[in-house]
Amino acid sequence: MAGQGLDNFLTEQTSSEMKRIEEKIRTEVEEKICCYFGVPSTDELNKGQIREVREAEGLRKKGFIKLGYNLVLQELGARP
């Protein structure tokens, strides 16, 4: 264990739980984005709404909501 480095060790040991948490965050943020814009799915967001999500993400320095924005934007293919 000591030879593989702390970061690699933690990555290996926590990856499945981190994926589960990321999915929960993405789902929660996606649901609230849909509620805010009054659409049933983020697939139905127009370019202006996607731009607003991107701008809101840019205003956040860090945190779970920023992660949620990033995950939703990645899913939409709108994140560079």
C-alpha positions in Angstrom: 0.0 0.0 0.0 2.7 2.5 0.9 4.4 2.0 -2.4 1.4 3.0 -4.5 1.0 6.5 -3.1 -1.9 7.9 -1.1 -3.7 9.4 -4.1 -3.7 6.2 -6.1 -4.7 4.2 -3.0 -7.6 6.5 -2.2 -8.7 6.5 -5.9 -8.8 2.7 -5.9 -10.5 2.4 -2.6 -13.2 5.0 -3.1 -13.9 5.1 -6.8 -17.2 3.1 -6.7 -18.6 5.2 -3.8 -17.5 8.5 -5.5 -19.2 7.5 -8.7 -22.4 6.8 -6.7 -22.2 10.2 -5.0 -21.4 12.0 -8.3 -24.5 10.4 -9.8 -26.6 11.5 -6.9 -25.3 15.1 -7.2 -25.9 15.1 -11.0 -29.4 13.8 -10.6 -30.3 16.3 -7.9 -28.9 19.3 -9.8 -30.4 18.2 -13.0 -33.9 17.9 -11.4 -33.6 21.4 -10.0 -32.4 22.8 -13.4 -35.4 21.2 -15.0 -37.7 22.6 -12.4 -36.2 26.1 -12.7 -36.6 26.2 -16.5 -40.0 24.3 -16.5 -38.8 21.5 -18.7 -39.2 17.7 -18.2 -35.6 16.9 -19.2 -32.3 18.8 -19.7 -32.4 17.5 -23.3 -35.1 20.1 -23.8 -33.0 23.1 -22.7 -32.5 25.6 -25.4 -29.1 27.3 -26.2 -29.9 30.3 -24.0 -30.8 28.1 -21.1 -27.7 26.0 -21.5 -25.7 29.2 -21.6 -27.3 30.3 -18.3 -26.3 27.0 -16.7 -22.8 27.4 -18.0 -22.7 31.0 -16.6 -24.0 29.9 -13.2 -21.4 27.1 -13.1 -18.7 29.7 -13.8 -19.8 31.9 -10.9 -19.2 29.1 -8.4 -15.6 28.6 -7.2 -16.1 25.1 -5.8 -18.6 22.8 -4.1 -21.2 20.3 -4.9 -23.5 22.5 -7.0 -20.5 23.4 -9.2 -19.8 19.7 -9.6 -23.5 19.1 -10.4 -23.4 21.9 -13.0 -20.2 20.3 -14.5 -21.7 16.8 -14.7 -25.0 18.1 -16.3 -23.0 20.2 -18.8 -20.8 17.2 -19.6 -23.9 15.1 -20.2 -25.3 17.7 -22.5 -22.0 17.9 -24.4 -21.8 21.7 -23.6 -18.7 21.7 -21.5 -15.4 22.3 -23.4 
